[in-house]
């Protein structure tokens, strides 16, 4: 068994680990989404009373979630911008990988 065998074996193991972690992440994401979607139809325990209707509380929570998603997106884009500035080679590779994923998903 030469060096080529072991380098291919290690590369294959790394790719399998990365794909496996991604699949586990997708499964957890799906489970969280299903739990959140099903929670709307289940009776909830009343923790405190409020003058708002359940729909107003729901809309406020959705607005807070949208704001948090926007903040996370801005932080990720800023980190990506810093990566491109500090390490152009790695940043370019990351941008190419993201573009490849979008082209695969969107056609």
N, C-alpha and C positions, 0 to 999 in steps of 0.2 A: 504494500500500500504506500503510494507515493504522496508527495505534497499536494498534487492536484486532487487526489481523492479526499484528503482531509479538508482542503480549502473549500471544495464543493460541498462536503458534508456539513461544515460549519455554516457556510452560506445558506444551505437548505434549512438547517435548523433555525437559523436566525429568521429567515423568511417565514417559516412555519410558526415560530413564536409570535412574530409581529401580526401575522394574519389571524392566529388564534386569539390574541389579545383584542384585536379589532372586532372579531366576531363576538367575543364575550361582551365587549363594550356595547355593540349594537343590540345584543340580547337584553342587557340591563336597561338600555335606553328604551327599548320596546316595552319591557315590563313596567317601567316607571310611567310611560305614556298610557298604557292600558289601566294601571292603577289610578292615575289622575283622571282619566276619562270615566272610569266606573265609579269613582268617588262622588261624582255629581248626582248619581241616581241612588246613592245609599243614604240612609238617615245619619245625620251627624250629631254628635254630642254637643250640647250648648255649653260653651265655656263661660261666656259672659253675654249680657244683653246689650243691644245697641239700638239706636234709633233708625238704623238703616235697614232697608229690605235686603233679603238674601241676594237679589240681583245686583244691588248697589255694592254689596260686599264683594261679590264675584267680579264685577267690573273693576273695582279698585285693586283687587288682587291681580287681575289680568294686566292692568296698567302698570303695576309695580313689577310684574314679571317682564313686561315688554321693556321697561326702563332698564332692568338688570341685564336683559339680553343685549340691549344697545350698548351698555357700559362694557360688557364682556367683549363684544365685537370690536369696540374702539380699542380696548386694551390689547387684544390679540393683533389687530392691525398695527398698532404702535410698536409692539414687540417685533412683528415681522419687518416693519420699516427699519427698526434699529438693527435687526439681523442683516438686512440687505446693505445697510450703510457700513456696518462694522466688518462683516464677512461676505463680500459680494459673491464669492463662489458658492458658498453654502446657501446664501439667500436666494441666488438664482436657481439653484437646484430645488429648493423648497417651493419657489414660485412655479417652476416647471412641473413639479409633482402636483401642486394644487390645480394648475391648468389642465393637466392630464386627467385628474379625477373628474373635474367639471366636464371636460369633453367626453369622457366615458359616460357620465350620468345624463348629460343633456344632448348628446349626439353630435 
